[in-house]
Amino acid sequence: MIKKLVPFALLSAALVNLNACKSGDGEFKKLDSGLEYKIVKDAPGDKKPAIGDILEMHIKFKVDDSLLADSRADNNNQPVQIMLQPSPIKGDWTNGLPYLTEGDSAVFRMSVDSLKNSLQGQMLPPFMENKKTLTYEIVLVSVKSQQEFQEEQDKLAEAQNEIDDKLMQEYFQTNNLTPAKTSSGVYYIMMKEGSGKTAEPGQRVTVNYSGWTLDGNMFDSNTDPSKGHVEPFTFTLGRGEVIPGWDEGVALLKKGGKAKLFIPSSLAYGPMGRKPQIPENAILMFEVEVLKIEDGASDFR
């Protein structure tokens, strides 16, 4: 199980440079860099993004008249999130974001030739060849400091954990199961004890596994040929190479041990899921068998 990914990939990281104040007059203005920009909606308020802030936005990216990305369509009509960071590339469109405030919408427009000149000999992406204009349509939905963002995420996770726990309790009752529970909310049933010591953080653990959503749909397995990768899976425990529920659940097992894990969504793929196989806020069930525990290059078990 690979660690979850960030939801929406912004297709080009280096396109425009907005170094002027907000306009609000509805007309495009052109800067010395070649950027044309227009404030479509100048919302009231003064909360501007700063480096390190978490921004939520809707974004469309066009090359000439061809739409290449639309966050509303690609992200189930939800805004995408980015952390505002300094750009290493001159002309990056994110340089303009500090000049917007929450609720603003803007259009950034730049010629492909200007971008090509700024790349200093690097090749343009193939989809930009023989094109003229790059356009970004931005709606800045919210601006949060990292502390504000983390506090919000903690509250959402706490509420979702209560929902998940209730659903798991109903599942256990329906299926006459009495699993044990860890302090973080992972439930487990030990199917086979194994021998030796339990796996520890930093050790390499090799496992066989199968995973289901709570409604019984298998989404992955390294033992079922239908999933296309029938081979043992090895990862380093406690390094974030797998979802948190795996790091915690596998640490309960010894070599030869096997368990059924019930992992709440906050310790799996959370509100983003891993579509299409894993929906948002999905509780996951796994059967995991530890085949090998290694310290460095040698198996000491």
DOTI-107098 format. One record per atom (N, C-alpha, C, CB): residue in one letter; z, y, x. Coordinates in steps of 0.001 Angstrom, whole numbers, plus 500000, padded with zeros to 6 digits. Each point is the difference from the previous one (the first is absolute). Glycine has a CB too. Example, Ala and Ser with C-alpha at 12.3 -4.5 7.8 and 13.67 -1.06 7.14 Angstrom:
BEGIN
A507800494310513190;A500000501190499110;A500000501200500900;A501246498827498108;S498034502223501542;S500060501190500820;S500730501090499230;S497855499372501184;
This chain:
BEGIN
M500000498811500848;M500000501189499152;M500000501241500886;M501227498763498153;I497709501972501810;I499870501160500844;I500670501195499327;I497850499097500974;K502644501761499853;K500717501162499493;K499080500872499151;K501508499943502006;K499061500689496973;K499196500781499086;K499372501195500697;K501465499265498133;L497426501144501354;L499238501061500596;L500138501278499205;L498419498328500910;V501226502746499716;V499937501271499315;V498881499954498976;V500912501202502021;P499275499411496736;P499060499796498914;P498578500496500197;P501947500128498640;F497803501206501538;F498642500548499945;F499609500507501365;F500283500623497590;A498627498890502983;A499548500423501323;A499150501253499857;A500052497617500852;L500386503501499748;L499187501205500015;L498866499768500992;L501984501503499386;L496788498576500139;L498886499419500733;L499667500707501304;L499137499286497835;S501075501996502257;S499701500683501255;S501147500927500325;S497515499856499594;A503053500023501587;A501232500700500316;A499761501355500622;A501073497820500292;A497685502660499784;A499790501164500821;A498868500871499501;A500869498716501895;L499341501995497032;L498820500630499438;L500078501509499793;L499627497864498934;V501518502708500701;V499985501423499707;V501208500709500567;V498721499515497952;N501166501794502190;N501088500791500545;N500170501246499154;N499570499120502326;L501515500937496924;L500255501133499110;L501077500863500641;L499356498660497924;N500240502496502593;N500974500826500710;N500088501396499394;N499548498699502089;A500290501360496602;A500116501274499307;A500963499868498840;A497668500615500669;C502749500513498785;C500942499964498883;C499284499626498708;C501422501731501137;K499378498013497834;K499442499598498716;K499167501133499397;K501956498455499637;S496965501144499733;S499084500978499439;S500203500155498509;S498367499453501780;G501292499472497459;G500195500055498561;G498901500732499265;G502394499907500434;D496554500553500287;D498969500780499319;D498860499130499492;D500595501930501436;G499479496741498773;G499002499108499455;G498708499946500782;G500999500441497844;E498867500290503257;E498792500010500803;E500239499289501329;E499286502148498909;F499652497226501604;F500098499406501319;F500049501103501054;F498768497941499205;K502070501861501795;K500042500863501162;K499711499150501225;K501659501574498896;K497724499025502095;K499618499283501200;K500774500524501189;K497727499592499056;L502867499477501684;L500760500348501191;L499139499847501253;L502119499280498852;D498396501225502263;D499262499910501254;D499729498547500396;D501040502159500713;S499824496932498890;S499823498585500326;S498830499370499268;S502426499868500411;G497056500810498555;G498921499459499191;G500474499452498674;G498816499480502077;L502485500438497762;L500554499501498740;L499774500988498864;L501719498728501289;E497892500740497577;E500009500768498768;E501122499461499134;E497502500464500129;Y503269500422499260;Y501111499553499166;Y500104500862498759;Y501213499171502023;K499335500202496955;K500189500711498736;K501274499498499352;K497507500311499698;I503366500600499912;I501179499663499216;I499592499972498536;I501572501044501710;V498410497782497707;V499576499847498612;V501134500370499050;V498397498191500686;K502813501385499667;K501167500333499191;K501113500434500931;K499334498363498183;D501156502857501604;D501095500548500792;D501261499939499154;D498438501529501312;A502305497380498834;A501183499782499162;A501143500900500449;A499293497622499599;P501595502740499490;P501169500790500392;P500925499168500876;P499832501345497882;G500939499320502924;G500929499300500879;G499682500259501460;G500290498250498261;D500667501404502585;D499828500283501422;D500359498805500884;D500485502387499506;K499516496403499933;K500361498822500779;K498767499482500732;K501837499415498360;K498060500961502915;K498857499627500810;K500353498798500886;K499181502396499974;P499846496768500327;P500251498869500892;P500306500452501421;P498500498613498585;A502380500633502059;A500306500194501414;A499807498667500713;A501650501877499489;I498190498182501809;I499832498789500788;I501173499045499741;I498718501298501768;G500955497446497938;G501018498992499702;G500252499795498523;G501022500575502134;D498504500339497022;D500191499845498559;D499122498875499449;D500565502444499826;I499874496990499052;I499235498991499289;I499291500692498842;I501626498139500654;L497046501745499323;L499205500671498986;L499393498970499064;L499509501894501581;E500506498430497132;E499280499216499003;E498810500821499546;E502109498790499244;M496723500574500693;M498808500747499633;M498953499076499395;M500474501651501821;H498642498958497419;H498757499363499588;H498906500554500908;H500776499706497560;I498309499419502835;I498968500437500928;I498687499289499717;I501750500464501725;K497178500312498289;K498646499459499961;K499289500391501286;K499929500121497463;F499313498941503082;F499253500250501221;F498531499728499723;F501992499395501452;K497178501616498794;K498570499890499741;K499203500312501256;K500381500622497606;V498500498694502543;V498996500357500997;V498744500348499233;V501004498488501806;D498586502774498282;D498977500542499106;D500434499713498555;D498145499662501752;D501014499684497466;D500371499729498609;D500588498614499805;D498212501546499303;S501992497719501769;S500506498625499907;S501525499988500092;S497863499128501022;L502772500319497958;L501456499865499993;L500375498744500789;L500181501187497746;L500574499000503339;L500398498869500838;L501420499532499740;L498439500832501705;A502413500031497800;A501381499612499716;A500560500880498899;A500315499218502368;D500439500161496751;D500650500715498899;D501360499348499796;D497770500616498876;S503288500071501496;S501331499397499953;S500416499636498579;S500605501309502028;R498926499428496987;R500373499662498618;R499443498634499622;R500045502443499390;A498705497315500975;A499379498713499690;A500551498891500889;A497932501199499270;D502291499114502003;D500413498975500958;D501483499685499923;D498172500751501472;N502613500140497935;N501451499829500010;N500587500042498588;N500060501036502274;N499169498449496766;N500493499855498625;N500485501324499420;N500642497656500535;N498616503400499760;N500274501352499503;N501307500589500528;N498729499396497969;Q501814499990503069;Q501220500510500616;Q499655500797501252;Q501312498048499089;P499455502992501223;P499735500739501239;P500286499150501226;P500550502126498823;V498709498131502233;V500260499342501275;V501037500801500769;V497662499044500058;Q502965500311500895;Q501040500641500800;Q499577500015501466;Q501783499256498362;I498390501883502280;I499795500087501433;I501162500788500602;I497465499879499734;M502827499833501537;M500935500839500739;M499181501011500792;M501745498135500151;L498575503134499691;L499270501040500717;L500412499988501464;L499843501404497907;Q499168498376502956;Q500245499935501435;Q499013500885500724;Q500892497669499788;P499456502795501406;P499030500775500777;P498768499146500297;P501867501365501024;S496977499234498863;S498775499250500257;S499569500185501447;S499309500257497597;P500283498655503071;P499498500120501368;P498561500491500053;P501543498181500652;I497818501981498190;I498582500339499952;I499826501387499397;I499383497563499790;K499936503283500911;K499743501342499507;K499160499930498731;K500136500922502344;G500275499813496663;G499251500023498756;G500449498992498977;G498138500794501304;D502981498534498928;D500499499021499033;D500318500700498680;D500942498570501868;W498626500831497026;W500203500631498694;W501473500138499655;W497825499066499265;T503030500059501287;T501424500085499681;T500633501280500521;T500097497527500048;N499237503163500889;N500524501278500479;N500037501048498890;N499121499460502274;G500107500327496683;G499998500954498902;G501103499800498992;G497612500143500317;L503014498689499691;L500987499699498970;L501204500939500012;L499267497653500148;P501207502826501003;P501136500927499966;P499710501321499308;P500744498955502079;Y498009501327497600;Y499657501243499313;Y499953499834498486;Y498714500677502009;L501550498086497524;L500083499757498568;L501462499909499588;L497776498801500025;T502475501267498683;T501323499747499464;T499875498932498911;T500772502380500532;E500370497079499045;E500000498971498962;E499207500465498783;E502233499178500810;G496898499945498695;G499220500309498816;G498651500628500278;G502118500264498855;D497662500182502373;D498712500599500347;D498904498948500027;D501179501761501327;S497606498676498397;S498821499187500256;S499021500843500803;S500333498644497866;A498929500675503014;A499092500711500889;A498821499110500341;A501903501344500939;V497026499290499507;V498828499298500503;V499776500439501436;V498963499840497681;F500905499191503210;F499679500253501398;F498584499479500241;F502459499838500728;R496717500944499938;R498600499630500187;R499574500335501420;R499519500386497554;M499811498653503094;M499602500186501383;M498665499314500238;M502409500141500722;S496781500431500132;S498712499376500292;S500187498811500938;S498841502215499682;V500320496792500132;V500038498830500885;V499662500419501426;V499354498485498085;D499746502479502072;D499649500477501345;D501204500592500715;D497682500450499207;S503159500293500069;S501202500570500608;S500946498907500460;S499766502019498557;L500377496955500630;L500854498876500389;L499436499306501233;L500705499690497606;K497978500091502385;K499360499317501124;K500226500765501290;K498273499061498456;N501615502261501496;N500227500814501192;N501439499902500491;N498212501547499225;S502721498323499854;S501416499942500383;S500396498651500577;S500475501659498228;L498697497306501579;L500341498661500477;L499665499786501469;L499623499184497705;Q499691501791502909;Q499733499971501437;Q499358498691500464;Q501925501535500294;G496973498146499057;G499240498833500431;G500345498701499309;G499833501119502119;Q501283498831497145;Q500328498791499261;Q499038499833498821;Q502427500211500687;M497339498532498974;M499059499699498933;M500605500302498627;M498962498236501451;L500213502293497665;L500412500161498616;L500064498628499320;L498966502316499925;P501904497536499076;P499949498770499193;P498624499854499370;P502475500154499531;P497052498618500313;P498643499789499465;P499747500675498660;P499994497859501197;F501047502208497951;F499771500580498672;F499803501509500042;F501355498162499046;M498856502462502138;M499776501443500121;M498661500345500631;M502443500276500178;E496854498740500360;E498718500270500639;E499015500589498989;E500410498124501636;N498882502912498806;N498974500658499189;N500570500661498745;N498370498337500861;K502941501939499149;K500629500705498891;K500292501443500414;K501010497837499142;K499266503010499865;K500174501424500281;K501432500501499824;K497664500289499293;T503005499280499628;T501262500647499640;T501092498991499700;T498710501914499103;L502480498359501409;L501204499233499697;L500874500835499075;L499899498773502230;T500597500599496698;T500801500732499024;T501262499225499672;T497931501045499051;Y503200499644500983;Y501266499436499545;Y500488500811498810;Y500573499178502332;E499757500139496587;E500622500633498840;E501445499525499950;E497787500132498712;I503144500798501409;I501416499674500160;I500817500570498851;I499711499962502487;V501193499235496974;V501047500496499107;V501329499629500642;V498539499771497893;L502225501229502494;L501291499763500644;L501060499843498915;L499310501321502066;V501136497457497714;V500907499702498896;V501443500347500343;V498456498187499278;S501997501416501912;S501396500257500357;S500164500073501508;S500750498841497914;V500317501829502480;V500377500132501409;V501467499633500119;V498263501819500423;K502055497204500427;K501394499573500175;K500312499894501477;K499953498753497815;S501241501701502547;S500470499732501357;S500243498503500133;S501056502312500194;Q499066497213501025;Q500261498576500193;Q501320499585499357;Q498694500077502132;Q502312500796497927;Q501276499681499366;Q499853499923498485;Q501205501119501890;E498095499848497521;E499786499981498554;E499229498752499582;E500018502510499970;F498963497156500815;F499186498830499682;F500831498725500067;F497977501178500888;Q502854498693500157;Q500795498778500142;Q501031499874498888;Q499665500101502469;E500961501018497159;E500968499965498901;E499331499573498698;E501335501801501127;E497463498700498635;E499263499622498791;E499649498515500024;E499070502330499837;Q500475497188501312;Q499637498585500112;Q501214499096499811;Q498138500628501549;D503002499809498972;D501229499201499852;D500394499881498531;D500765500748502277;K499125500346496970;K500339499967498575;K499045499097499232;K500929502318500176;L497785497776500136;L499016499161499322;L500237498524500316;L498340501884500090;A501969497827501180;A500243498614500402;A501238499446499313;A498914500453502208;E502129500377497679;E501230499551499342;E499734499654498533;E501360501431501569;A497883499418497758;A499675499729498592;A499140498749499868;A500135502454499503;Q498891497388501396;Q499128498825499930;Q500767498729500335;Q498042501430500614;N502918498662500301;N500813498827500337;N500762499474498782;N500224500872502339;E500264500043496833;E500706499581498786;E499050499274499048;E501582501944500246;I497203498583499629;I498999499347499151;I499652498623500561;I499072502250499326;D500694497683501988;D499629498729500633;D501103498965499845;D498585501245501639;D502655499184498563;D501098499041499930;D500134499422498590;D501182501241501838;K498618499604497175;K500058499514498621;K498902498982499729;K500984502184499288;L497800498101501190;L498885499074499811;L500252498672500716;L498447501958499787;M502124498116501410;M500271498763500728;M501093499191499315;M499307501117502129;Q501719499561497370;Q501056499282499286;Q499448499286498770;Q501669501679500819;E497423498975498472;E499369499366498839;E499175498791500429;E499937502218498818;Y499363497906502300;Y499199498883500513;Y500897498823500380;Y498266501624500839;F502843498672499855;F500906498930500419;F500592499265498787;F500538501310502086;Q499831499461496900;Q500580499400498802;Q498981499116499286;Q501532501976499764;T497242498526500114;T498955499228499325;T499692498705500734;T499043502125499136;N501022497926502210;N499619498842500805;N501199499219500545;N497936501229500600;N503263499077498882;N501229499279500390;N500204499986501511;N499752498576497970;L500138502597502642;L500182500136501439;L501284500763500280;L497508499948500365;T503163499708500735;T501229500698500413;T499906500357501477;T501359498765498253;P497812502186502085;P499839500364501410;P501170500818500532;P497548499957499656;A502585500053501667;A500928500906500674;A499307501351500182;A501160498062501198;K499624502952499144;K499464501352500111;K500505500671501268;K499873500162497503;T499233500513503206;T500403500783501165;T500478501373499545;T498351498762501467;S502246501990499446;S500531501318499654;S498906500979499602;S501878499585501561;S496899500216498924;S498921500939499687;S499255499634498725;S499771500432502424;G500487498377497021;G499370499645498740;G498972498894500063;G500401502280499382;V499432497062501777;V499123498839500094;V500763498776499489;V498740501006501983;Y500668498286497062;Y500574498743499528;Y499327498847500739;Y500504501001497714;Y500262497912502495;Y499413498866500717;Y500635498685499555;Y499531501495501963;I499659497465498101;I500447498636499740;I499662499180501244;I499663500217497454;M501336499220503191;M499772499201501190;M499502498619499562;M501798501270501302;M496968498419499054;M499390498732499616;M500221498917501062;M498286501275498694;K501828499161502560;K500237499085501108;K500757500762501065;K497908498647499497;E503181500771501005;E500910500730500880;E499420500267501378;E501859498976498764;G497474500056501837;G499543500159501376;G501111499739500983;G498328501646499234;S501403498599502043;S500996499711501040;S500013501105501046;S499699497535499624;G501402502507501130;G500146501017501038;G500520501306499439;G498160498928501256;K501462502169499406;K500437501333499592;K498933500686499169;K501411500166502053;T499015500795497151;T499040500778499227;T499205500923500917;T501511499891497994;A497319500483501542;A499150500908500761;A500675501363500135;A497944498782499193;E501813501860501950;E500605501300500289;E498922501038500268;E502032498864500934;P498274502427498821;P499025501055500275;P499498499942501440;P501115501425498280;G497593498766501868;G499376499962501313;G499406498658500358;G501580501723500670;Q498769497226498582;Q499441498690500264;Q498688499810499243;Q502312499100500375;R496837500071500182;R498736499657499363;R500218498811499068;R498690500871501994;V500937499311496748;V500219498968498991;V498646499577499444;V502297500932499416;T497477497767500553;T498767499437499447;T500330499298498691;T498994499716502314;V500239500605496648;V500336499503498661;V498754499516499267;V501946501579499912;N498299497591499089;N499065499770498918;N500538500709498763;N499252497764500977;Y499854502741498192;Y500473500751498841;Y498974499967498873;Y501335501480501517;S499148498764497290;S499169500302498830;S500715501087499212;S499029497629499898;G500202503272499488;G500584501110499263;G499416500151498612;G500399501120502150;W500479499216496892;W499610500195498615;W500603501296499471;W499834497506499666;T499526503084499354;T500659501030499206;T500895499291498985;T498059501652500305;L502815499105499054;L501009499383499137;L499374499289498791;L501615501771500729;D497147498584498935;D499339499327498880;D499293498717500433;D499707502223498914;G500462497394502359;G499488498723500459;G498632500020500642;G501332499071498248;N498072502100501958;N498698500091500647;N500149499944501518;N499132501347498064;M500266497643502569;M500038499909501459;M499040501031500589;M500592497531499893;F499921503340500987;F499158501014500611;F499704499712501466;F500946501634498406;D499834497466502213;D499755499699501413;D500682498693500364;D499824502457500549;S499624496862500448;S500575498760500497;S499282499621501286;S500613499241497655;N500140500199503297;N499333499459501188;N499998498478499982;N500683502029501293;T499599497392497545;T499911498551499838;T499002499600498925;T502358499830500743;D497241501124498423;D499036499743498934;D498600500362500516;D501757500455498187;P497335498563501927;P498668500282500550;P499225501069499238;P499969497674500783;S500359502535497951;S499261500988499212;S500203501422500515;S500218498498498030;K500838501746502753;K500283501338500526;K499309500256501332;K502184499934498827;G497207499038501761;G499114500202501136;G500636500159501362;G498570500994498389;H502729498742501743;H500609500091501346;H501132498969500111;H499416502487500167;V500183496273499974;V500975498912500075;V500416499804501453;V499002498876497956;E501934501948502465;E500585499868501331;E501375500649499977;E497712499999501119;P503217499548499725;P501338500596500026;P499934501496500314;P500947497787500719;F500006502937498739;F500063501449500182;F501190500335500886;F498915500400497747;T500853500388503308;T501048500359500952;T500202501511500006;T499446497985501413;F501810502437498585;F500315501421500078;F501323500170500728;F498736500473497858;T501546500760502566;T501255500317500656;T500990500502498960;T498805500545502159;L502314498771497727;L500985500329498974;L500658501352500280;L500408497550499637;G499733503247499310;G500731501257500104;G499232501149500601;G501969498642500184;R496726501230499977;R499201501061500616;R499094500711498997;R500067498715502122;G500089501000496610;G499178500660498999;G498569499493499944;G501421501964500310;E498337496860500248;E498653499434499947;E499699499383498631;E500132499563502463;V500885500225496751;V499875499437498664;V500793500882499045;V499707497634500908;I500201502097497805;I500759500787499038;I501505499819500253;I498127499772498294;P502708501217501362;P501435499912500284;P500674498768499410;P500010502453500074;G499562497131498729;G500604498824499384;G499778498733500808;G499676501079497807;W499218498864502916;W499748498864500883;W500901500060501228;W497625499906499198;D502469501251501417;D500879500127501170;D501415499552499652;D498599501906500868;E501865498457497943;E501349499622499597;E500083498533499587;E500386502351499272;G498651497186499946;G500062498632499498;G499810498951501071;G499166500856497877;V499885499365503030;V499747499017501055;V501175499931500964;V497536500413499797;A503206500683500352;A501177499994500882;A501106499071499483;A499444502350500664;L500430497174498108;L500976499062499448;L499714498553500403;L500310501559498085;L498515498212502505;L499514498643500201;L500124499524501449;L498444500387498115;K501719498300502020;K500006499332501291;K498665499280500190;K502528499725499919;K497251499747501272;K498799499209500234;K500006498796499054;K499909500744502436;G498968499055496869;G499913498927499018;G500523500381498640;G500214498435501846;G500398502737498038;G500530500455498723;G498899500476499068;G502104500632501150;K498153499256497573;K499049500428498986;K500765500645498859;K498377498165500634;A501098502929498862;A500691500720498926;A498991500618499061;A501940500466501510;K498529499797497280;K499249500780499033;K500638501385499967;K499355497935498606;L499831503098501621;L500471501384500038;L499482500749498773;L500061499957502536;F500805500866496886;F499633500883498897;F500255501423500484;F500562498250498193;I498364502517502004;I500091501278500697;I499706501148499042;I499324498888502152;P501626502039497665;P499739501158499136;P498895500865500583;P502383499970499226;S496982500797499916;S498819500757500420;S500298501000501107;S499113499724497713;S502095500838502315;S500326500980501037;S500038499382501384;S501290501270498318;L498869497409501761;L499995499298501273;L498697499230500207;L502491499820499874;A496530500487499251;A498673499385500116;A498973501120500169;A500693497986498573;Y498432502209500447;Y498935500992500128;Y500207501223499115;Y498475498146500558;G502669501916498765;G500414501210499311;G499034500495498944;G501176500568502037;P498831500755497715;P499201500563498908;P498498499976500246;P501927501428499505;M497650498340501736;M498576499957500280;M499421498612499811;M500315501863501590;G500521497102498542;G499492498648499913;G499044499699501139;G500272500081497533;R498969498879502277;R498934499638500944;R498866499395499181;R501648499594501936;K497681501296497375;K499026499599499005;K498759499407500670;K500858501785498447;P498442497297500834;P500225499638498600;P501018498879499794;P497687500716499590;Q502716498608501497;Q500862498829499812;Q501413500366499574;Q498642498829501697;I501887502274498832;I501400500345499758;I500069501367499312;I500743498642502025;P499672501413496723;P500068501280499293;P501177500853500480;P498936498910498015;E501114502323501506;E501096500897500378;E501331499450499499;E498432501969499939;N502610498274500852;N501376499593499651;N500110498513499655;N500392502314499166;A498897496853501573;A499995498567499732;A501142499299500725;A497523500091499687;I503225499094499578;I500972499081500586;I499220498801500544;I501871500750498397;L498459498838502821;L499255498914500626;L500890498785500232;L498501501680501089;M500907497147498755;M500681498737500290;M499263499303501140;M500802499780497590;F499964499674503343;F499407499268501121;F500734498679500206;F499308502171501088;E499934496832499319;E500580498828500634;E499647500092501476;E499833498564497877;V501194501454502965;V499808500183501437;V500681498855500737;V499878502520499736;E499391496870501186;E500538498927500837;E499858500403501466;E499412498240498254;V501691501750502481;V499982500372501410;V499615498788500849;V501763501769499590;L497124498364501113;L499521498923500855;L500503500119501431;L497995499855498564;K502195501359501888;K500338500216501399;K500710501335500156;K498030498612500729;I502944501437500159;I500669501246500375;I499929500109501511;I501563499937497979;E497873501155502501;E499786500146501443;E500649501279500518;E497848498723499808;D502636501193501404;D500505501159500713;D499048500280501148;D502412499493499362;G496761501533500507;G498974500244501003;G498946498921499934;G501663501145501466;A498035498262499691;A498911499011500069;A500498498577499835;A498766501545501485;S502550498271498466;S500488498613499978;S500751499729498707;S500162499989502510;D499653498821496956;D500696499571498795;D501299499354500420;D497836499668498731;F503308501011500981;F501280499481500484;F500707499147498972;F500189501986501437;R499216497840497388;R500646499170498983;R499786498525500287;R499683501820498322;
